[in-house]
Amino acid sequence: PKQLGQVTQHTYIYVDDVDQHFEQAKGAGATILEPPEDQFYGDRRYGAEDPEGHHWYFAQHIRDVAPEDMQIPG
Protein backbone atom coordinates (compact mmCIF):
# COMPACT_ATOMS: atom_id res chain seq x y z
CA PRO A 1 0.00 0.00 0.00
CA LYS A 2 2.67 2.58 0.80
CA GLN A 3 4.30 1.79 -2.53
CA LEU A 4 0.96 2.37 -4.28
CA GLY A 5 0.09 5.46 -2.28
CA GLN A 6 -3.34 4.16 -1.33
CA VAL A 7 -5.10 1.52 0.76
CA THR A 8 -5.94 -1.64 -1.19
CA GLN A 9 -7.71 -3.64 1.53
CA HIS A 10 -9.03 -3.51 5.08
CA THR A 11 -8.91 -6.40 7.53
CA TYR A 12 -11.67 -6.59 10.18
CA ILE A 13 -11.01 -8.81 13.19
CA TYR A 14 -13.23 -9.47 16.20
CA VAL A 15 -11.57 -9.59 19.63
CA ASP A 16 -12.95 -10.28 23.11
CA ASP A 17 -12.09 -6.86 24.61
CA VAL A 18 -11.48 -4.15 22.03
CA ASP A 19 -10.54 -1.46 24.57
CA GLN A 20 -7.87 -3.67 26.14
CA HIS A 21 -6.62 -4.62 22.66
CA PHE A 22 -6.42 -0.92 21.74
CA GLU A 23 -4.44 -0.03 24.86
CA GLN A 24 -2.02 -2.88 24.23
CA ALA A 25 -1.55 -1.88 20.57
CA LYS A 26 -1.12 1.80 21.44
CA GLY A 27 1.37 0.93 24.17
CA ALA A 28 3.38 -1.14 21.69
CA GLY A 29 3.65 1.88 19.38
CA ALA A 30 0.94 1.06 16.84
CA THR A 31 -0.09 3.76 14.40
CA ILE A 32 -3.70 4.41 15.40
CA LEU A 33 -6.09 5.52 12.67
CA GLU A 34 -9.21 5.77 14.84
CA PRO A 35 -9.64 5.31 18.61
CA PRO A 36 -12.31 2.88 19.88
CA GLU A 37 -15.79 4.11 19.12
CA ASP A 38 -19.27 2.59 19.15
CA GLN A 39 -20.61 2.06 15.62
CA PHE A 40 -24.23 2.38 14.48
CA TYR A 41 -24.32 -1.30 13.46
CA GLY A 42 -23.56 -2.63 16.95
CA ASP A 43 -19.77 -2.99 17.07
CA ARG A 44 -17.18 -1.04 19.02
CA ARG A 45 -14.03 -0.75 16.90
CA TYR A 46 -10.70 0.98 16.37
CA GLY A 47 -8.38 1.18 13.40
CA ALA A 48 -4.61 0.81 13.11
CA GLU A 49 -2.09 0.84 10.28
CA ASP A 50 0.75 -1.66 9.97
CA PRO A 51 4.29 -0.70 8.85
CA GLU A 52 3.45 -1.55 5.22
CA GLY A 53 0.38 0.69 5.23
CA HIS A 54 -2.38 -1.94 5.52
CA HIS A 55 -5.39 -0.88 7.57
CA TRP A 56 -6.57 -3.20 10.32
CA TYR A 57 -9.83 -2.79 12.22
CA PHE A 58 -10.37 -4.55 15.53
CA ALA A 59 -13.89 -4.81 16.90
CA GLN A 60 -16.07 -6.21 19.63
CA HIS A 61 -19.79 -6.80 19.09
CA ILE A 62 -21.56 -4.86 21.84
CA ARG A 63 -25.24 -4.93 20.82
CA ASP A 64 -27.61 -6.37 18.27
CA VAL A 65 -29.24 -3.83 15.96
CA ALA A 66 -32.16 -4.68 13.70
CA PRO A 67 -31.61 -3.65 10.07
CA GLU A 68 -34.56 -1.26 10.22
CA ASP A 69 -33.00 0.47 13.27
CA MET A 70 -29.60 1.09 11.67
CA GLN A 71 -29.12 4.79 11.13
CA ILE A 72 -25.85 6.13 9.72
CA PRO A 73 -24.90 9.16 11.85
CA GLY A 74 -24.99 12.53 10.14
MOKADA-V492083 format. One record per backbone hydrogen bond with DSSP energy under -1.0 kcal/mol. NH is the residue of the N-H (numbers start at 1). CO is the residue of the C=O. If there is no record, write none. Layout:
nh:NH co:CO
nh:NH co:CO
//
This chain:
nh:2 co:52
nh:5 co:1
nh:6 co:1
nh:11 co:55
nh:13 co:57
nh:15 co:59
nh:21 co:17
nh:22 co:18
nh:23 co:19
nh:24 co:20
nh:25 co:21
nh:26 co:22
nh:27 co:23
nh:28 co:24
nh:29 co:26
nh:30 co:25
nh:33 co:47
nh:34 co:47
nh:37 co:45
nh:39 co:43
nh:42 co:39
nh:44 co:60
nh:45 co:37
nh:46 co:58
nh:47 co:34
nh:48 co:56
nh:49 co:31
nh:50 co:54
nh:53 co:50
nh:56 co:48
nh:57 co:11
nh:58 co:46
nh:59 co:13
nh:60 co:44
nh:62 co:42
nh:63 co:42
nh:69 co:66
nh:70 co:67
//
